[in-house]
Amino acid sequence: MRLTRRSVLQAGALLPWAGGARAAPATRLVPLDLLLTECMLTLQIQPAAMANIPLYQRLVMLPEVPGGVPELGPQLEPNLELLQSLRPDGILAPNWQRASLHRLERIAPVFWLPTFAPDGRPLDHAARLLLQIGALTGREALARDWVARAEPAFTDATEQLAAQTTRPVFAIRFMEGGRHMAVFAGNGMVGAVMARLGLRNAWQGRTNIAGAASAGVEALAQVPDARIIHFDRGAETARALARLAESPFWQALPAVRDGRVQAMPVIYPSGGVFSAIRFAGQLAEHLPHG
């Protein structure tokens, strides 16, 4: 996630005004995606409204949503009447939803932004996206500052985790029933940060475009010497762990027997620069040293 002149130029080339006159910075924007919301809040821009605030608070958490932001309802079915009444400068929406949300273009300019890395490099993509939104909103300097913070944060975490690099690591989220999990690797933000810090990902199976896969918890037995980190989603995770505590299979796992299971605060697996820096810090903090 190194900031280069090329990355800045690439970010600018993807903006709606590229090749023409640049518009004035947009100040009243509505994000319809968790990652785009994270980017706005990272740049200290209060959304004019947000889709599904409770979902953001449950899956992303930080940066925090300021008080008083209007709620638009589901991301795929936002309240169009409320949205129109707010008269925003623009709407930030993921480009893969353009076919289903094209009607938004009758309300305000829509900036269709890529929320998944097309080249399998999620950290570079996160940097470009933050720079794009920084340019759109007149927060270029702050966007560049956040991108520049990433490399020192990764380097510091790498040094703290040097003793952990020989043991593979599963990064997972337990499903409520305790029998299945989401596992993160491949071309997603979680897997990319782990690789950047020198950690070996224990999951070598396929993942989707977001770097996630669904699997049964029995897959954890395939790498018996692995460490398991899981993202704590409160009551949902507590119910899963209660069911696992009654499972002979779970109790027999070497990682469980040897105390190599570690909970950590939830991180949005498709998060941006802020989430990547935060995840690196959490790995350095929560994984044992030495």
N, C-alpha and C positions, 0 to 999 in steps of 0.2 A: 504494500500500500504506500509506496514511495511517491511523493508528489513531484512530478516532472512537468516541463513545459508541454510535452506531448500529451500528457493526461489532461492538462487544462484545455488545450486546443481541441482534443477529442470531445470533452464535455461541452464546450461551446458549440461545436459542430452539430450536436444533437438537439440544440434548443430550437424552438419554433421559429425564431427570427433569424436563424443562421443564414447568411448570404444576403440579408436585407437590413433595413434600419432596425436598430435595437429599440424595443419598447421601454417605457419607464418601469422601474421595479414594481412588481405586484406585491401589495401589502395585505390584502384580504383574500386569503386562499383557503379552499376547502379540500383536504386530502380524503380520498376514498380508499385508502390502502394502509395497512399497518406500517410497512416500511416507509412509505412516503410521509406518514404522520411522524414517525420517529425522526426523519430527516428535518422536517419543519421544526420540531421541538428542539432538536440538537442545535439548530441555528437561532434559537430563542424567538421563534415566530409563533405567535398565538394563532391557531386556526380560527377562521371565521365561523366554522362549524366542523363537526367530526362525525363520521359514520361509526357506529358501534363503539362508543367510549368504553363500556365494560369489557369488551373483548380486548381492546388495547391494554387496559389496566391489568387484565389477567395474563395475557401472553407476552407483552412487551415490558410493561411496568415503568421503565425509565427510558428517556426523560419523562417526568410526570406531566400529566395533562393539567393545565391551569384551570382553576375554578371558573365557572360561568360559561364554558364553551357549549354552544347549543348542540344537542344530540340529533342526528339525522336518521337514526335507525340502521338497518342492515346495510352492509357495504354494497351488496349487489342490488338492493332495492331501496335506495335512499329516499327520503321524503322530499319529493320534487317541489311541492308547494312551499314548504319551509325554505328549501334551498333557493328558490326563485325570489322569495320575499327578502332574503338576506343580501341579494345583489352583490355577490362576491366578485372580486377582480378576475378570478379564475378558479379552475378545479384541477387538482392533481389526481390523475387516475392511471392505473396500470394499463399498459398498451395491450395486454392480452385480453382485456375486457372491453375493448373498443366496440366490438360488434354488438354486445348486449347493452352497453351504456351510451350509445351514440346520441340518444335523445338529450343527453346533458348539454350537448353543443348548442341547443336552443336557449339555454339559460345563461351560460357564460362561456368564455374561452376555456377549452379543455386542453391541458398539457398531458398528452399520452406518453408516459415515461416507462422505460423498461425496468421491471422490478426483479427480474432474474438475469443472471449473467449468461449472455449468449455464448461466451467463449470458455465457460467453465472456470473462470477466475473471479470468484465472488468478492474478494477483498479489493481488487482493482475496480471492479464494477461498482462496489459501494462507494469508493472514493469518487469515481466519475459522477455518480448520481448525486452525491452531496454537492459537488462542484456545480452541477447543472442547476440544482435548486438554489444554491447560493447566488449564481448569476441571475436567475430569474427574479430573485427577491432583493437584490442589492446587498446580499450578505457574503460576497465573494471572499472577503478577508477572513471572516469567521470560518467559512467552509475550508479554506486553505489551512487555517490554523488547526482545525480538527483533523484533517487528513495528515498534517505534519506530526500530530501527537501520536499517531498510531505506531510508527516505526520504533520510537523509543519505548513505548509501552510493551511492544512485542519483544524487543531486545531484553528489557528488564525481566519480563516473565520467563523468557527462555533461560536466562541465567539462573533464576530461582528454581527452575524445574530441571536443571541439568541432571540431577540424580534420578529423575523419573523416566528418562527417555528410553530406557531398556525394556520397560514393562508396557505392553500394549494396553490401550484404554478404550472401553466402550463408553460412548456418550449417548444416553438414552432418556426417554420420558416414558414412565409406566402408564399404560392405559388403566382406567378405573377398575376393570375386572381383575387385574393382577395377572392375567394370562398372556397378554400381548404388550408390545412396546413399540414406540417409534424410536428408531436408531439413526444417528446422524453421522454422515461421513461424506466421501466423494466430493462433489462440486458445490456443497453448501457452505455457508459462513462458518458453522460450527466445525466442520471437518477441515476447512481451510485454516482456521486459527490454530487448531491442534497441530496441523502439519507445519505451520509457520513456527510454532514453538518447539518443534522437534519431537512431538509425541507421536507414537505409532498408533494409528487407529485400528482397533481390533476387528471392526466390521469391514469385511472385504467383499460383501455382496453388492448387488445392484442398488442404486438409489434413484429417486426421481430428479427432476430439474432443480429442486430445492435442496438436494443432498440429503434426503430423508427416505427411509424405508420402514415398512411395517413388518414386524416379525414376532413370532412367539418367544416367550422368555427362555424357552429351551435352547435357543440359539446362543445364549450366554455360555453354555457348557462347551461350546466348540473351541473356546480359547480359555482354558482353565487357569492360566497364569495372569489373566487380564485384571486390570482394575476397572471398576464400574463407577461411573459418575452419572447421577440422574438429576433431572431438573425438578425441583419441588414446586408443584402447583397447588399447594394447600390441601384442602379437604379431598380433592380428587386423588392426589398422591397418597394421602393418609389411608384412604380406603383400599387402594391397591396394595400398599405395604401390609395392611392388616390381613388381607387375603394371602399374600405371599408368606407371611409369618406362619400360616397354617399348612404350608406346602412342604412336604418332605424333599421334593426336588430342590426348592429354593434353599432350604437349610443345608443341603448336601453340596451346594456349589462351593468350590474352593474359595472364591472371592468373598462369599458370605462367611464361611468358617474362619477365614484369616483376617476378617475386618477390612477388606479392600472395597467396600461399597461406601460411596460418599455422596451425600445430597448437597446440592448447591442451589441458590436462588434461580428462578426461572430466567432463561435468556431466550429471546425470540430467534429461532433457528434461521430465519430469513432476514435477520436484522442488518443494519448498516454499520457505519463507522463507529457510532457510539456503542452499539451492542458488541462489536468485535473487540473494542478496547476493554469494555466491561468484562467480557468473557475471558480474555487473557488474564486480567487481574484476578478473576475468581479462580481460575485454574491455579495460578501461583499461590493464592491464599488457601485454597481448600485441599489441594493435593499435598500429602506429607512431604516434607523436605528430608532428604538423606535416606 
